[in-house]
Amino acid sequence: MKDLSKPIERLDRTVAPEQSGERLDHVLAAWITWRSRSDLQKRIRAGTVLVNGKPVKSRTKVFAGDVITVMVENPGADAVDPDGIPIVVLHEEPTFVVLDKPPGVVMHPVGKHVYDTLMNVLHARYKRDFPELDVTPMVVHRLDRDTSGVLLIAKEEDVRKRLGAAFEGRDVEKEYLALVFGRIDVDTFTVNQPIGPDPLADNKTKMACIPDGRASYTEFAVVERFARATLVRCFPKTGRQHQIRVHLAHTGHPILGDTLYAEGREPTAAELGLPGSPDARVLDRQALHAARLVIPHPTGDGRLAFESPLAADLSALVDRLRAASI
């Protein structure tokens, strides 16, 4: 398994069947979206892009199963900062650790985020703090970059598999808190709508409630109502991508600050009925927090529950909304 505490010297990608027969520079541009096409072509000409271990030309066609390698220039120029991301441990055992993830943190290297992710920092911290154990942290489940709260990380492969199976088998209990646009009058409600890729979206990561999607079910309970927003407790019973965000948007109450599903609505003072400059944003991320997680212990010895208090930025916003609603 790759050690994310060390600088990355190369990036490798296997050509997918749907890309078979395409030009190398086209495939590369679809993969490395944070670089321009001309920059990638320059790298190919310089011989730092290889196909099956050999330098080729930009117009070379690649086929399913071919391995494209991009050599990273100055791999030691950047370094993983073990203290770059604050790590709050809620619970730790020899085989796993439960964290309180801060908002705005990317989980693992992707796109422009090569060294500044949570997994980079965890790898570096465990290499420093527990070298005799040779711990390799592994993701069990994921939280979006802007979602804060309870996060489970395995420290052994067999434990990762057992805990992952618990998530897949719906043997975990997940509870989130979300601040949404508008006032929800009912105390509880459910959304039982299948979810799949949004056929109308340019963004490939955007999901939607579509008839031929995967079965998805979420229960909701109102915690507190404000003049123009509502604090909602969310209980996803399935684990689809962006499930809570999609289901809340489907009800007409998207999450505050959700740039993908709020359809252009901004969490401004005017939108939420708060004092201050009307156009001033009152939140810089989506208002979603993983508040509670209940898992079976990896040894099979009972169940464990972990809780994270509402993140400071969301708690402060709740106080402002409450004061403005009096």
N, C-alpha and C positions, 0 to 999 in steps of 0.2 A: 504494500500500500504506500502511495506517495507521501513523503514527509513534507507537509505544508509549512514547516518552520524554516525550510531552506529556500533560497531563491530558485525560481523556475528557470531552467536552462532551455527548455524546448516545449512546444505544444504539439500534440499529436491528435489527429482526427481520422477516423476511417470513413471513406466515402460511402454514403448511404445508397441503397438501390435506386431511390427516386432521383439521385444526382448523377447516376451512371451515364456517361457519354457527354457530360458537360465540360466546358473549358475549365482548366485549373483556376484561372483568375476569377471566374464567375463563382465557383464553389468556395474559393477562399473569401471572397467578398461577402458571401452569405453567412459565413462562419465568423469571420473577424470583422464585425460590423463597426467597431470603433476606429478602424483605419480606412483611409480613402482607397479607392480602386488603384489610383496612380501609385500610392505608397506601396501597396501590395505587389504591383507589377515591378516596381523598383527592387523589392526584396527578391522576387523571383529571378530577375536579371542578375542580381548580386550572388545568386547561388545559395541563399539562406533559406529557401523553401525547397523541400525535397519531396519526391513522390517515390515511395518504396525505397527510400534511401539514396536516390539519385537526383541531381539537379536537372530541371527540365525548363521548357519555355512556357510563357503565359498561355499560349494558345493550345498547349498540350491537353488532350482530352483524358479525363480520369474516369475510372470505372468502379463499380461496386466492389468493396473489399480493398481497394487501394488505400495505402496509408500516407496521408499528407503530414509532413513534419515542418514546423516553422521554428527555426533556431532563434532564440531570444538574444538580442544584442545587449551587451553589458549586464549579464544576469545577476551580478553581484552589486549593481549600482543601487538597487532598492533593497531594503531589508525589512524583515518582519519585526515590528515593534511589539514586544510582549505586553507592554503597558498601553498599547494604542487604543484598546477597547476596554472599558470597565467591565470586569467580570464579577458578578454577584452570585455566590453559590447559595442555593436554597437547601440543598441536601447532597451529600456525597458518600459513596460507598466504593470499595475497591473496583467494582466492575461498571459503575455508571455514575454520572453526576447530573444534577438538576440545576439549571441556571435561571436567573431572572434576566432575560434578554432586554437590553435597552433598545429603544426605537432608532431607526436610521442605520442599522447595522446589517450588512449583507452576510448571509450565512456561509457561503463558500465561494472560491474563486470563479468568477464569470465576467465576461466582457472586460471592461476597464478595471474591474476590481481583481487585482492579481495577488497583492500582499496584504491588503487592508480588510480582510474578512474575519468573521468570528472564528472560523476553523483555523486560519493561519495563526491567530493569537493563541488559541487553545493548544495547537501543536507546539508552538514556541514555549508557552508557559509550562506545559507538562514535561517537555524536554529539559527545561531548566530546574523545575521543582522536584520532579520524580525521575531522575535519569536511571536509577537502578531498576525501576519497574518497566521502563521502555514503553510507556503508555502511548497509544495512538487513538486519540478521540475520533469517534465516528458518529455521523448524523443518524438519528433514529426517525425523526420527523422534522418538518420544516416550518418556519414562520416567515412570512413575507418581510422584506427589509424594514418596512415601517410599522410592523406589528411588534409590540412589546410583550413581555410576560414569560410564563413558564415554558422552558425548553429542556428537553431530555437528550442527553448525549451519552452514548455507550463508550466504554473503554476496552471492551473485548468483543471480538467478532461474533462469537456464539451468543453473547448477550444482545448484541445489536440485532441478530436474527430473531431471537426469541421476543424481544420487545417490538421489533418490526412486525412480526406475525400477530402480536396482540393488537396493534393498530389496524392491520389489514382485516383481522377477524372481529373488529369492533368490540374488543374486550377492554377498551379504555374509555374513560369518561372525560370529555373535554367541555370546558366552560369558558366563554369569552364575554367581555364587556365591550359594547360599542355605543358610541354617540352618533345618532343619526339625525338627518334633516327632518324637520316637521314634528308635529305632536301626534303621537299614536294614542288613540283613545281606548282601545281594548287592552285588557291586562295581560292576556296571553294569546299567542297565535302560532300557527305552524305554516311552513312552506314545504310542499311536497312536489317539487318541480325538477325534472331531469336537467342535467347540466352538460354542456359540450362546448367546443370551440365556437365562438361567435361567427357565423357565416358572413356577416356584414362588416366585420372589423378588419382594418388594415393591420392592427397589432395582433400578432399571432398568439400572444399569451392571453388575450381577452376571451373570457368565457361568457356564456349566456344560457338562459333557460330555453331549451329547444326540445321539440317532441321526441327526437331520436337520440337525445343525450343519455348519459348514465344516471340511473336512479339516485336521487339526492333528497335528503330530508333533514330539516332543521326546525327545532322548537325554539320559541322566543318568549321572554317574559319581561314586561316593562318594570324597570327599577325606579325611575323617577322621570316626571314630565316637566318640561320647561316651556317657556312661551313659544319657542320656535324650534325646539330640539327635544330629543328623548334619549334617555340612557336605557339601554336594553341589554338583558342577559341572554346569551346565545348558546344553544346546546346542539351542535352539529352531530347528527347520528350517523352520517356517512362522511367520507373524507375526500371530497372532490376539490379540485383546484379552485381557489377563491370562493369556496362555497358560501360562506357567510356574507361576503361582499356581494355576490351575485344575487342571493336570495333576498337580501334587504333591498337592493336596488329594484328587484322585481316587484316588491310591495309598494314602491314609490317613495321609500325612505332610505336613500343611500347613505353610506357612512360619511361623516364629515371628513373632508380632506382627501377622499378617494378619487384620485385623478383619472382612474380608469373607468369607474362605474357611476360617478355622480353627474355625468352628462353636462359638464361645464359649470355646475354649481360650485361656488367657492365659499369656504367657511369665513365669511367676512362679518364685521361687526353689524353691518346693515342687515345681512341675511339672517343673523341669529338674534337680532334685537338687542344688541349690546351697546353700551355707550362707547364713544370714541370715534375716530375717523371712520366714516361709513365703509370705505373700500379697504380698510386695514384687515389683513388676514389674522385670524386669532389662533390658527393652528397650522403647523408646517408639515403635518403628516396625516395619514389616515387614522381615525380615532378608533382603533381596534386593539384590544389587550387580551392576551391569553391569561385568564384569571385563575384557573384551577385545572389540574390534571390528576386523574386517578388511574394508576396502572397496577397490573399484577406484578408482584415482586419476581424478578428473573429466576429466583430459586424455587418459585412456586409457593412460597411461604406467605400467604395472605396478600393484601392489597395496600398500596401506599398512596396517600393524597398529598399534593403539593399546591400551595397557593401563592399568588403574587398580588400585592396590593396595587390598586390602580396607579399607573405611572404618573409621575409628578406633573407632566404637562397636561395630561387629561384631567387629573384631579383639580388642578388650578382652573381649567376651563369649566369644569362642573361647578366650582364655587362661583365663577363669574355668571354662569347661566342661572344658577339658583338665586343669586342676588338680584339679577335683572328681572326675575319672574315674580318677585314679591310685590 
